[in-house]
Amino acid sequence: MDFTGFMAAFALAAFWVNTLLIAGAGWSECAGLRRRYAFLSRGTGARRGVVTAAGADGVVALYTVVQVGRSNGRGPILFHDRSRGSRVLGGVVALADGERRELAEGAAAEVWVSGLPRAAACPDTASFAGALPAATRAAGWERRLELPLRVGDTIWLAGQVDGELVIADADPRRWLARVTWWTAALVLGLLVVAGACTAACLWPPVFGTVSKLGAFAGLVAFNLFQLVGKLHHDAIQPPSLRVLDGQWSAPRGR
């Protein structure tokens, strides 16, 4: 094997090591989430009910995200999450099977809510103009997003009040199923693409046109796999830990 062949073999080995590390990391993270939320698939898993009584202002639970937005004064306001948290204000949930579950104020729980991206969107031109001066300062503009679960809302309870508890406005078992399928698609997709690139690299004659195109495809895939791994990591996070970030662009005037 000459030097060119050695370097080609080394590059191909590095490509596969990178592929297997990313696939393994994704699978390991998924397995960790499935262990952490194993109670979603045990017994009844998640139980649907309706909030019949609640604490202050009819709110039984609250999910909060604090963000800081910054802008150079000409472009959009870019946000990054500073903190997020869940809070139980107390109340009563009438479950579908007739049981009534009481949620004590301050109980440890994860609150999962949908609609957060809509709540974070820029509502109008006046809001953007009002936030822009503060966003151009070094400290940025801080905003607090609160999504409540109220009396009359249909929610799902999973886990025990004195232990692991998830309060969600959508069936959390669907999230767990999506996490599993997305991870399986990631691992299978990485292996299929890596295998296709390898087959093209080794297509005879080696270092011929097809082989060179395969090497170029492998180089592109090598860089894209890391991005795909990062996107997968963000996508499978539970709703209470999912990064929101986002930006406000100046709405077009009428």
C-alpha angles and dihedrals in degrees: 000000000000125000094268091053091047093052091047091052091047092051091049091050091050089049091055094044089053091047094050093046092053093044091047093048091051093048092046092051091049091050090051092052091048090052092047093050097033089127088072090070098037121097111325090351102196123009123208121224147147126251106241100171134017145171129255115006091354093291117140097179138004135204115202133191122186115201137181119214125200134183138176089228095254106056132048126300107258117207132203126185116253099179142342131197148169126227133186114210095184135256148134128278122200106212123214092250091057098260118131117219120198118210113204120220111262095018114159107254144136113240114210116194133171126214096054095128090053091049090050095052120108106264100201147334093273092057092051092048091048094051098042099078092054092043091059092059122093093250092050129212116299121208132179121216117198125185113186134198107218143188108291095028120127109234140170124232121202127178130007128311091229094046136012109005133171122186111192139170090216132042105280091204088071089058090052091050091049091050090054095047094045090051093048089050090049095051095043093044093050093049094046094049093044091049092050092050091048093049090051092047091054095043108127130284091045110226089021123127096279091044092052092048089051091051090051091048089050091052091052092046091048090061096038094051091068091052090048090051091052092048090050091051091053094044097054098050114118113256092253091059102033115126112242105180107143134146143251117228121192106268116236112257120237 
